[in-house]
Amino acid sequence: MIYKPKYFDLLEEIFDSYKQLANKDFNKIWGNMLTTGLYSQTYESRLVFSHLYREHPAILILAKKFAKSKLELNNYILKIQKEYILDLDKEYDDFSEIRNVKDQLYLYYILNERVFKLPLDNFFKNHNFNFGWLAKESGYKSLFSNGIDQCNSFPSKNPIFQVYNQQFRYNLGINRNNTIEIEVIGGTIKRNPFELLKKWAMENKK
């Protein structure tokens, strides 16, 4: 009989969980990393991800939590998203007042997936995973109202988010092809989206 340290089984489970998260280059779980250390806010009105993401502590921590949950991946993602919404609801009466850019974008991501039921590429358009933001133009509207914390350009008024790959071309203005669908007027937006999101989070709550 081969002796295995008591923690070896857990390590095997974490490795298996990591392989599930890594499927299709982490696309299934990527949006759920928006509020983690995988993303960093810069002074240039950007939110950028670490290109060392495959070994990033945030990914490894998620793999460990997923392994310990004993849940199937879809159910685990559902669980962490609902817990996140319910925790925010305890802190804010109105989600539109949130100023943390990571929270803003994660709310958009969950809205996109759960309320509007749009595919991943309606959020991370053209397979772009970094974010910049620009002054609002006609045809676009933010769901937030109080600006972005630690952002010199938009301390009190909200901009429009844009996804980009390596270089953010702010001088070209808003690019409809790289704009999150939720912020396009006349698109798929529904009335009172944040209330719908809270209602979704409460469904089947035990």
VOGU-3710 file (C-alpha; in Angstrom, 3 decimals, decimal comma):
1> miykpkyfdl> 0,000/0,000/0,000  1,372/3,389/-1,025  1,312/6,004/1,723  -0,258/9,338/0,781  -0,073/12,424/2,989  -3,457/13,481/4,345  -3,539/16,541/2,109  -2,703/14,658/-1,101  -6,338/13,929/-1,949  -7,163/17,633/-1,644
11> leeifdsykq> -4,273/18,526/-3,943  -5,595/16,071/-6,510  -9,057/17,612/-6,226  -7,652/21,133/-6,636  -5,706/20,047/-9,719  -8,842/18,489/-11,208  -10,798/21,663/-10,414  -8,107/23,783/-12,028  -8,351/21,711/-15,219  -12,109/22,339/-15,322
21> lankdfnkiw> -11,617/26,088/-14,831  -8,918/26,164/-17,506  -11,161/24,621/-20,170  -11,215/26,811/-23,314  -8,639/29,131/-21,771  -10,770/29,932/-18,696  -13,569/31,498/-20,779  -16,372/29,954/-18,722  -15,214/31,515/-15,474  -13,351/34,589/-16,729
31> gnmlttglys> -16,014/37,177/-15,929  -16,076/35,941/-12,352  -12,464/37,062/-11,968  -13,315/40,745/-12,492  -13,426/41,537/-8,773  -10,243/39,636/-7,927  -6,558/40,532/-7,948  -6,338/39,138/-11,473  -7,502/42,593/-12,606  -5,817/45,878/-11,661
41> qtyesrlvfs> -7,143/49,414/-12,010  -4,633/51,867/-13,477  -4,413/55,656/-13,224  -5,118/55,880/-16,983  -8,789/54,900/-16,715  -8,138/51,229/-17,400  -8,852/47,876/-15,808  -6,344/45,329/-17,049  -5,749/41,639/-16,395  -2,490/39,926/-15,566
51> hlyrehpail> -1,034/38,035/-18,518  0,337/35,516/-16,017  -3,250/34,492/-15,341  -2,648/30,750/-15,693  -0,534/30,783/-12,514  -2,175/33,765/-10,861  -3,085/33,314/-7,162  -6,669/34,405/-7,878  -7,143/31,464/-10,247  -5,525/29,033/-7,807
61> ilakkfaksk> -7,683/30,290/-4,936  -10,806/29,839/-7,055  -9,710/26,298/-7,925  -9,275/25,484/-4,234  -12,670/26,933/-3,270  -14,321/25,129/-6,160  -12,735/21,821/-5,122  -13,866/22,209/-1,508  -17,415/23,121/-2,568  -18,024/19,626/-4,036
71> lelnnyilki> -20,367/21,301/-6,554  -20,564/20,929/-10,307  -18,952/23,960/-11,978  -22,131/25,586/-13,280  -23,749/25,312/-9,862  -20,650/26,680/-8,157  -20,571/29,737/-10,443  -24,285/30,250/-9,821  -23,691/30,079/-6,081  -20,853/32,628/-5,978
81> qkeyildldk> -22,711/35,044/-8,238  -25,857/34,974/-6,126  -23,885/35,363/-2,906  -22,105/38,349/-4,401  -25,390/40,060/-5,349  -26,962/39,404/-1,966  -23,881/40,708/-0,142  -23,947/43,914/-2,214  -27,653/44,276/-1,497  -26,866/44,410/2,221
91> eyddfseirn> -24,415/47,232/1,598  -26,238/49,343/-1,009  -29,880/50,357/-1,287  -29,256/51,334/-4,901  -26,650/49,538/-7,019  -26,415/52,551/-9,337  -24,516/54,359/-6,562  -21,651/51,839/-6,558  -18,308/53,496/-7,424  -15,903/50,562/-7,418
101> vkdqlylyyi> -15,152/49,816/-11,078  -14,643/46,093/-10,456  -18,062/45,840/-8,839  -19,620/47,853/-11,670  -18,223/45,565/-14,341  -19,029/42,368/-12,463  -22,620/43,528/-12,057  -22,742/44,134/-15,797  -21,283/40,698/-16,435  -23,877/38,930/-14,264
111> lnervfklpl> -26,679/41,012/-15,787  -25,475/40,078/-19,248  -25,405/36,370/-18,413  -28,311/35,868/-16,033  -30,921/38,579/-16,692  -30,427/39,432/-20,369  -29,224/35,889/-21,160  -26,701/37,133/-23,686  -23,664/35,101/-24,787  -20,161/35,760/-23,521
121> dnffknhnfn> -19,146/37,659/-26,669  -21,794/40,300/-25,967  -19,680/41,258/-22,969  -16,072/40,441/-23,879  -16,550/41,600/-27,439  -14,163/40,445/-30,149  -12,406/38,326/-27,530  -11,069/41,436/-25,743  -10,611/41,220/-21,970  -9,168/44,588/-20,882
131> fgwlakesgy> -11,370/47,603/-20,149  -11,067/51,323/-20,709  -13,709/54,007/-20,348  -14,652/57,162/-22,209  -16,976/60,126/-21,796  -20,600/59,347/-22,588  -21,830/60,099/-26,095  -25,292/60,131/-27,651  -26,634/56,607/-27,953  -24,956/55,284/-24,816
141> kslfsngidq> -25,902/55,290/-21,157  -24,339/53,956/-17,962  -26,468/52,239/-15,318  -24,309/53,915/-12,668  -24,525/57,491/-11,460  -21,750/58,460/-9,033  -18,558/58,060/-11,048  -15,630/55,719/-10,476  -13,567/55,558/-7,314  -9,848/56,357/-7,727
151> cnsfpsknpi> -10,410/57,668/-11,255  -9,235/61,222/-11,896  -11,110/61,503/-15,184  -14,529/60,383/-13,912  -14,732/60,981/-10,164  -18,453/61,835/-10,135  -19,969/61,115/-13,563  -19,965/57,711/-15,171  -18,284/57,005/-18,499  -18,978/54,280/-21,053
161> fqvynqqfry> -16,950/51,076/-20,886  -14,966/49,709/-23,798  -13,178/46,386/-24,104  -9,804/46,270/-25,797  -6,868/43,950/-26,384  -3,460/45,592/-25,987  -3,815/49,295/-26,812  -6,767/51,440/-25,769  -7,375/54,028/-28,510  -9,203/56,627/-26,448
171> nlginrnnti> -8,587/59,331/-29,066  -10,916/57,537/-31,511  -13,919/57,837/-29,195  -16,484/55,166/-28,420  -16,352/52,101/-30,649  -19,790/50,491/-30,918  -18,179/47,140/-31,739  -16,329/47,131/-28,408  -19,062/48,551/-26,199  -20,794/46,406/-23,591
181> eieviggtik> -24,298/45,788/-24,935  -25,928/46,890/-21,688  -24,724/50,470/-22,217  -26,117/50,782/-25,756  -29,430/52,657/-25,822  -32,107/50,758/-27,703  -30,346/47,433/-27,275  -31,377/44,612/-24,956  -31,731/46,688/-21,798  -34,755/46,066/-19,556
191> rnpfellkkw> -36,436/48,329/-17,052  -35,051/48,289/-13,525  -32,239/45,850/-14,376  -30,689/45,917/-10,916  -34,000/45,035/-9,302  -34,332/42,149/-11,732  -30,838/41,071/-10,737  -31,714/41,119/-7,043  -34,859/39,117/-7,758  -32,782/36,561/-9,677
201> amenkk> -30,332/36,273/-6,766  -33,190/35,578/-4,365  -34,628/32,748/-6,445  -34,368/29,331/-4,768  -32,532/30,934/-1,835  -32,328/28,564/1,094
//
